[in-house]
Amino acid sequence: MSTGDLLNIEPPELQFPFELKKQISCSMQLLNKTDKHVAFKVKTTNPKKYCVRPNSGIVLPHSTCNVVVTMQAQKETPPDMQCKDKFLLQGAVASPGATPKDITPELFNKESGNIVEECKLKVNYVAPPRPPSPVREGSEEGSSPRASISDNGSIDTNAAPRSFAESNDKSSEAMALISKLTEEKNSAIQQSKRLHQELELLRRQGNKSSGGISLMYVLLIGLLGLLLGYMLK
């Protein structure tokens, strides 16, 4: 905190988290610690680079005023992140009931017998805060648990989320397996039809030769049943 007879300034220097091609703002608070109205005015050595709002005003007795300083977007990073810009904050006792419209350059002229104080503020560039590092897939730290159903039917809320690519791989494998089983089922049905036709032919031949169902036909029927039961599992 920079302390004067009229105003306290917090912070004592302006700090900008420097980023290229981005407007950056910082603020300072002026505290009037007197029983009088105090006028202030902010000046800088590089007025084209900064915008100050408000750049002048009145701080009421025992009150505060916030001043926002905005640095225009910069195209280049300064060497060693050093800045030579400076600000000058002037404070002067104003007449009771004064408003910002009553502020004139003569008010800050010491030679006119006015009570004026000045405070110089440096400008510092600081590195911007780093964004949080992304958590690797499958890592327990930082990952939100998702519910999954285990083999026994219970819900596991601590299961790690699967990636989109992994889900696609599982879906492709499932589709391939379904396609393969469908082909095997169709093949079994076709083979079953052929066996039925052959058995029907044998039955007719057996009826003509012996007048009844032969032992061979009974065995073939049993074998067909076992084969169909195995294929359609």
C-alpha positions in Angstrom: 0.0 0.0 0.0 1.2 3.5 -0.9 0.4 5.9 1.9 0.1 9.7 1.5 -1.4 12.4 3.6 -4.6 12.5 1.6 -4.9 9.1 -0.2 -3.9 5.5 0.4 -3.3 3.6 -2.9 -3.6 -0.2 -3.1 -1.7 -1.9 -4.7 1.4 0.3 -4.7 2.2 -0.8 -8.3 0.2 -2.0 -11.3 0.6 -5.6 -12.3 -0.6 -7.0 -15.6 -0.7 -10.8 -16.4 0.8 -10.2 -19.8 -0.6 -12.1 -22.8 0.0 -11.3 -26.5 -2.9 -9.8 -28.5 -5.1 -9.5 -25.5 -6.4 -6.5 -23.6 -5.5 -6.8 -19.9 -6.9 -4.8 -17.0 -5.9 -4.2 -13.4 -7.5 -2.0 -10.8 -6.3 0.1 -7.9 -8.3 1.4 -4.9 -8.0 5.0 -3.6 -8.9 5.6 0.0 -9.6 9.1 1.3 -8.5 9.1 4.9 -9.3 12.7 5.6 -12.5 14.6 6.5 -12.2 16.6 3.2 -13.2 16.1 -0.4 -10.1 14.9 -2.3 -9.7 15.3 -6.1 -7.4 12.9 -8.0 -6.0 12.7 -11.5 -4.1 9.8 -13.1 -1.3 10.4 -15.7 0.9 8.0 -17.6 4.1 8.1 -19.6 2.5 6.1 -22.4 -1.1 7.4 -22.8 -1.7 5.6 -26.1 -1.0 2.3 -24.5 -3.4 2.5 -21.6 -7.0 3.5 -20.9 -7.8 4.8 -17.4 -11.4 4.9 -16.1 -11.9 7.2 -14.4 -8.8 9.2 -15.0 -10.0 11.9 -12.6 -12.6 12.3 -9.9 -13.6 13.1 -6.4 -13.1 10.8 -3.4 -15.5 11.6 -0.6 -14.3 11.8 3.0 -13.4 8.4 4.4 -14.6 6.7 1.2 -12.9 4.7 -1.5 -12.8 4.9 -5.3 -11.8 2.2 -7.7 -9.8 3.0 -10.8 -9.4 0.5 -13.7 -6.4 0.6 -15.9 -6.6 -1.3 -19.2 -3.6 -2.1 -21.3 -4.2 -2.3 -25.0 -3.4 -5.6 -26.8 0.3 -5.9 -27.5 1.8 -7.5 -30.6 5.2 -8.3 -29.1 6.5 -9.5 -25.8 8.9 -7.0 -24.2 12.5 -8.2 -23.5 12.7 -10.1 -20.2 9.1 -9.1 -19.5 10.3 -5.7 -18.3 8.1 -2.5 -18.6 9.4 1.0 -18.3 6.0 2.7 -18.2 5.0 4.6 -15.1 1.9 6.3 -13.7 1.5 9.4 -11.7 -1.4 9.8 -9.3 -2.1 13.4 -8.1 -4.3 14.2 -5.2 -5.5 17.6 -4.0 -7.9 19.0 -1.5 -11.1 20.1 -3.1 -13.8 22.4 -1.8 -16.7 20.9 0.1 -19.4 19.4 -2.1 -17.0 19.5 -5.2 -17.9 17.2 -8.1 -15.8 15.8 -11.0 -17.0 18.8 -13.1 -15.2 21.1 -10.7 -11.8 19.6 -11.3 -9.4 21.9 -13.2 -5.7 21.8 -13.9 -5.1 24.7 -11.5 -6.4 22.5 -8.6 -3.2 20.4 -8.9 -0.9 23.4 -9.0 1.2 23.7 -5.9 2.3 27.2 -6.8 -1.3 28.3 -6.4 -1.1 27.4 -2.7 -3.2 24.2 -3.1 -2.5 21.1 -1.0 -1.3 18.6 -3.5 0.5 15.2 -3.2 1.9 12.9 -5.9 2.5 9.2 -6.0 4.4 7.4 -8.7 3.4 3.8 -9.7 5.5 1.3 -11.6 4.1 -1.2 -14.1 5.1 -4.9 -13.8 4.3 -7.7 -16.2 3.6 -11.1 -14.6 3.1 -14.5 -16.2 -0.5 -15.4 -16.7 -1.8 -18.3 -14.6 -1.3 -21.7 -16.2 -4.4 -23.6 -17.2 -4.9 -27.0 -15.4 -3.1 -29.8 -17.1 -5.5 -32.4 -18.8 -5.9 -35.6 -16.9 -4.9 -38.7 -18.8 -7.6 -41.1 -19.8 -8.1 -43.8 -17.2 -6.4 -41.7 -14.4 -8.3 -41.8 -11.2 -7.3 -38.2 -10.2 -9.6 -35.5 -11.6 -11.9 -37.9 -13.4 -15.5 -38.0 -12.6 -16.8 -41.5 -11.8 -19.5 -42.9 -14.1 -21.8 -45.8 -13.3 -21.3 -49.1 -15.1 -23.0 -52.4 -14.8 -20.7 -55.3 -13.8 -21.1 -59.0 -14.8 -23.2 -59.8 -11.7 -25.7 -57.0 -12.5 -24.5 -54.6 -9.8 -23.8 -50.9 -10.6 -20.2 -49.8 -10.2 -20.1 -46.0 -9.8 -16.3 -45.9 -9.7 -15.7 -47.4 -13.1 -13.4 -45.4 -15.3 -15.2 -43.8 -18.3 -14.4 -45.4 -21.7 -13.1 -43.4 -24.5 -15.1 -42.8 -27.7 -12.6 -44.8 -29.8 -12.8 -47.7 -27.3 -16.6 -47.7 -27.5 -16.4 -47.8 -31.3 -14.0 -50.7 -31.3 -16.3 -52.7 -29.0 -19.3 -51.9 -31.2 -17.5 -53.1 -34.3 -16.5 -56.3 -32.6 -20.1 -56.9 -31.5 -21.5 -56.3 -35.0 -18.9 -58.6 -36.5 -19.8 -61.4 -34.0 -23.5 -60.9 -34.6 -23.0 -61.1 -38.4 -20.9 -64.3 -38.0 -23.5 -66.0 -35.8 -26.3 -65.0 -38.2 -24.4 -66.7 -41.1 -23.8 -69.8 -39.0 -27.5 -69.9 -38.1 -28.6 -69.5 -41.7 -26.1 -72.3 -42.8 -27.5 -74.6 -40.1 -31.1 -74.0 -41.2 -30.1 -74.7 -44.8 -28.3 -77.9 -43.8 -31.3 -78.9 -41.6 -33.6 -78.5 -44.6 -31.4 -80.8 -46.7 -31.3 -83.4 -44.0 -35.1 -83.3 -43.7 -35.3 -83.9 -47.4 -32.9 -86.8 -47.3 -34.7 -88.3 -44.3 -38.1 -88.0 -46.0 -36.6 -89.7 -49.1 -35.3 -92.5 -46.9 -38.6 -92.8 -45.1 -40.4 -93.3 -48.3 -37.9 -95.9 -49.5 -38.2 -97.7 -46.2 -42.0 -97.8 -46.3 -41.8 -99.3 -49.8 -39.3 -101.9 -48.9 -40.4 -103.0 -45.4 -43.8 -101.4 -45.0 -42.7 -99.6 -41.8 -40.1 -97.4 -40.2 -36.6 -99.0 -40.3 -34.1 -98.9 -37.5 -31.8 -96.8 -39.7 -34.5 -94.1 -40.0 -34.9 -94.0 -36.2 -31.2 -93.5 -35.8 -31.0 -90.8 -38.4 -33.9 -88.9 -36.7 -32.0 -89.0 -33.4 -28.8 -87.8 -35.0 -30.6 -85.0 -36.7 -32.1 -83.8 -33.4 -28.7 -83.8 -31.7 -27.1 -81.9 -34.7 -29.8 -79.2 -34.7 -29.6 -78.7 -31.0 -25.9 -78.2 -31.2 -26.0 -75.7 -34.1 -28.8 -73.6 -32.7 -27.2 -73.1 -29.3 
